[in-house]
Every structure is written in C-alpha cells, then in structure tokens.
Amino acid sequence: MNRALRIQGTAFSVVALTLAAATCVLPRLDTRVELLIVAVMIILLGVPHGALDTIFARQLYQVRSLRSWLSFGVLYGAPAVAVVALWLVAPTVFLLGFLLISAVHFSGDPADGTRGLSRLLYGGAVIVLPTLLHAAEVDRLFSLLAGSEAAARLTPWLASLAWPWFAALVASALLEARRSRQTGLELLAVMALATAAPPLVAFTVFFCGMHSARHILRTVAYASPTAPWLLLTASLLPMALVLAASAIGWLCLADTPLDARLIQFVFVGLAALTVPHMALIERVRLSGWQRPALP
C-alpha cells in the first residue's frame, strides 16, 4: 500500500471511530435533514469516482474515436437502464441483487494480500452490521427503497447474520493486523462505524471516505503519468451526463413522498451506476491495479 492510501485509510479510520463513539452520546439529526445531507454528500463526494471510468475504457479497450466512445456509452448505459427497470418490476430481486453486488464491489477496497474471507466480511459490513442496533431503521429504509414486502423478506435474514458477521469480522481484523496493522485498523473502523452509527450515516461516510476516496487515489496512480487536469477533464462529461440523468430521475419521482423520493433517487441511481462500473473495474481490481502494457 502506497503512502497516499495509508494516509487516506488512517484518516478514514479516525473519522469512522470518532463518529461511531460520538453517535452513542450525540442526538440524531432530523430525519429529512439527515437524508438531504446524505444525498448531497453521495452525489458530490461518492458518485464522481465512477466518472473516472473513462480512464479505464481508454486504457483497457482502446476507446478513443467518437464512434467507439458512442458505442461505449451505449454499452455502459444499457445495464444501468436494465437495473432501473428491474427495480420497477421486481423490487425484491433488485434489492437483493444490489446488496450482493455492493458487498462484492466493496470487498475490493482492502490492500493486496488481504485474505478473501476478510474481504467478504469487510464488503458486507455496511450492509449486515447495521441490523445489530438499527434493524427497525434498516427495515424502514428498505421499505422506502423497494417496498415493505422486500424489506420483510431481507431485513430478518440480515439480522440473523449480524452477530456471527460481527464476531467473524473482529477475528479477521485481528488476524489481518498481524500482517498489516493498517488493514486491521481499517476493518475494525468499518465494523465500528457500521454497527454504531445510523445506517445512512454509516454508509455515506464509508462510501465517500473509504470506497470513493480509495478508488480515486488508485485511479490516479493507475493513470500516472497523466496530468491531474486531464483526469479532471475526462470525468467532466460523464459527471454531467449523470447529473442530467439524475435530474430526469428526480422529476420522474415527483409524486413520491420526500423521504422515499430521496432514498429511491440516491440508491436506485447508485445501483444503476454500480453494475456497469463494476463490470469495467473488476478486471482492473483482479489484476492488482496493474496497468497493462500498450500494444
């Protein structure tokens, strides 16, 4: 793990552990205020890491001409549209699929050398562990996102896994710490955050402060020696398209109550973007973030 990733991981761990302790004594924000803050943070600090997918498309698949970029856009957008359609016609399947692919995707955060089981436990922590202390709130959020039937099926199942997951993650963190104190610290920080903090707060801090930040740092290293301003430029059009699609999605949910509207807007959008993003990125992650040689 390079110096930038160590600094980022340590900073996240300090924030996560502090927030986990603080939530035990500080009062909660108003629900709608919390939802608005979560939505803004995810859009501004979490979603942009996916806009850098153009870097990987160019490097991995030599997408450079206008025609190839248009083809890439269609191939990237089609799964996103399919995910939204799945949410509309089969919300329980959508929710289960979203949780599973999120856990797999998040498992790529820890440094090389981390055990596969530790990765799995880490990736699922922000999904499973909130049901230890906040099962009712998780059930409410799932209901807003995918309906009460989906929530009734999935929340009890996650709650039954929570204590074994917690114990296994503690054990994994201690084992990983014998090889890398940094990785052990990060696993414990994610565990504490996901268990103690309110579910939406825990997810947002994790998604923005760990997953997105780590992905951006790895992308910058992968794209080196590309100038930072070129990376920023490469992300502007994808981000503009995401914001335009988000505006359309927000208008389409105009008749939905505000709480459900915010949850659906954020998490259906995240699910839609995660599928093509993951399809592109997993090849890079499995290669250890090694840049292939140019032909």
N, C-alpha and C positions, 0 to 999 in steps of 0.2 A: 504494500500500500504506500503510495507516494505521500509527500508531506501535505499537499493540499487536501487530500482525502482524510488524512489523520486529523488535521485541524477541523475540517467540516464535521467529521464523526464525533470529535470531542465536544465541539460547540453544540451539536445537536443533543448529545448525551446530557450535557449540563442543563440545557433548556428543558429537556424532557423530564429529567429527575426533579428539577426545581418545580416544574408545573405539576408533576404528579404529587409532590408534597404540598404545594400550595392549594390544590383543589380540595384537599382534606379539611382546610380551615376557611377558605375564602368563599363568599356567597356566589351563586351562579348568576350569570347574566340573564336578562330577559330572553326568552326562547327565540323571538324573532330577531332581536339584536344579534344573538349568537349565530343564527342562521345567515344573516346578512354578512357578518364578518367572515364566516366560513366560506361563503360563496365568493366573496371578493378575493380572499387570500388564495383560494384554489385556482381561480381564473388568472390572477396576476402572478402568482408565485409557483403554482403547480403545473398548470397546463402548458406554459411556454417550453418546458423541456421536450415535449413531443414535437414542437415546431422545428427542432433541430434534426428531425428525421430526414430532411433533405440532404444533410451531410452524408448519411449512410446510404441513401439511394444513389447518390452520385458516385460514391466510392465503391459500393458493392456491385451495382448493376449498371454502371456507366451511363446513368441517366443525365443527359446533357443537352440534347437538342429540344426544341419546342415540342416536337411530336412525341418524343419519349417522355417529357415532363407531363404532357397531357395524358398519355397512357398511364403513367404512374399515378396521376391524380385520380383517374377513374378506378384503377385497381386499389388504391388506398381508400377511396371514399365508399366503394361498394360494400365492404364489410361493415363500415360504420352505419350505413343506411339499413343493412340487414339486422344489426343489433337493435336499432330503434324499432324496427318492425317486429322483432321478437318480443320486445317489451310490451308492445301494443297487443299482441295476440296471445302470448304465453308468458305472463309476468313472473310466474313461479320459476319456470325454466330460465328466464332471463336473470332473475336474482341469483339463483344457484350458480349459473354459469359465470356471472360477474364476480361472485365471491371466490370461485375456484381459480379463475384466470388471474384475478388480482393477487391471490396468495402465491401463485406460481411466479408471477411477474416480480413481486416484491422480494421473492427469495433470491433474486439476483443482486441485491444490494450489498451483502457482506463481501469481504475481501476474498481473493483467491485463497484456496486452502481450507476454507470453512467446510465442515462436514455437511453432507447432503441433508441429514436429518435436522441439523441445526438450521439450515437454510429454510427447510419446510416449516419448522416451528416459528422461526422469525417471520416468514412471509405471511403466515396465518394469524400472527399475534393480534394485529389491529382488527381482525375480523372475529376471532373467537373470544379473546380475553375480555372485551367489554361486557360480555354477558355475566361475568363473575359478580359485579357490583351494580350493573346498569341494565339488567335483562329487560326490564319493562320499557326503558327508553329505546333500546335496540329494537324491540318489538314494534314500538310506535314508529320509528324511522323506517323500518322495513315496510310497515303498513302504508306509510305515506308514499314510499317509492314504488311498491309493487302490489299493494293491496293486502287486506287483512288475512286472506287465505294463504298467501305466500309467507307472510310473517308467522302465522300459526304453525306452518309446517317446518320452517327453518330455525326460528329462534330457540325452541326447546332442544333441537338437535345440537345447535352450537353450545347451548348452556350445558348439555351433558358432557361435552368435550372440554369445557373450560378448565376445571380443576386439574385433570390429567395433563392438559396442554401447559398450564402454568408450571406444574411440577417438572415436566419434561424440559421446558424452556430454561428453568433455573439450573437444572442439571447440565444442560447443553452449554449454557453461558459459562458455568464453572469449568467445564471441560475445555471449551474453546479458549478460556483465559490462560490455560496452561501453555497453549501455543502462541496466542496473541492476546495480550491484555486489552488491546483496542477493540477487537471483535467481541470479547467477553463483555466489555463495558457497553458496547452498542446493543447487544442482545438484552442485557439487564435493563438498559434505559428504555428500549421499546416495550419490554414486558411491564415495567412500572407505569409508563405512560398509558398503555392500552388498558391496564387494569384500573388505575385510579382516576384518570381524567374522564370527563364526559365523552361519550363516543365520538361525536362530531369534532370536538376539540382535539381529541387524541389523533383521529385520522388526519385532520388538517395539519397539525404540527408534524406528524410523521411524513405525510405526503409531500409537504413543501420543504421541511427542514432536513429530511433524510433522503427520501426517494428522488425527488426532483433535483435537489441540490447536488446529490452524488452523481446523478445521470449527466447533469450539465458539466461537471468537472471531468468526468470520464470522456464525454464527447469532445471537450476542448483538447484533452490530451490525445485522443484518437485522431483528431483533425490536424494536430500540430504538423507542420509549422504554419498552418493557415492563420492569417491575421484575425484577431478578435472581431474587428469591424466587419470582416467578410462573413464570420459566423452569425453576427447580428443581422446582417443584410439577408442572409439565407433564411433566417427564421421569420422575417417580417411578413412576407406574403402568406405563408401557411398560418401565421397567427391572425392575420387579417381575415382570412377565409374562415377560421374557427370562430372569430368574433361575429362575423356576418351570419354564420350558421346558428350561433348562439342566440343572436337577436331574433332570427326567424323562429327558433325553438321557443323562446320566451313568449313571443306573440301567439304561438300556437297553443300555449298553456294559459291563455288569458282568462279562461273561465274556471281555472283551478284555484282553490283556496291558497293563500300566500304560502303557508308552511309547506304544503305538498308541492306547490309550484317551484319553490326554491330547491327542495330536495330532488325532485324529478329533473329539473333543469341541470343541476350540478352533476348528479350521479348517473343519469341516463347518458348525458354528454360524455362523462368520463368513460363509461363502459364502451360507448361507441368509438371513442378515440383509442382506447386501450387495445382493442382487437387488432387493428392494422399496425399500430405502433409495436405491439408485442411480436407480431409476425415478422416485422422487419428487424427488430432489435435482438431477438433471441439468438439469431445466428452470430451476432457480434459478441453477445454475452458468453455464449458457449465456447467461443474462441479465446476467451480471456481478454476481450477488448483489444486484441491484436489487429493492427491494420494490415490488410492483405497487400501484397506487392502489386504495383501497377503492371498491366500487361505490356 
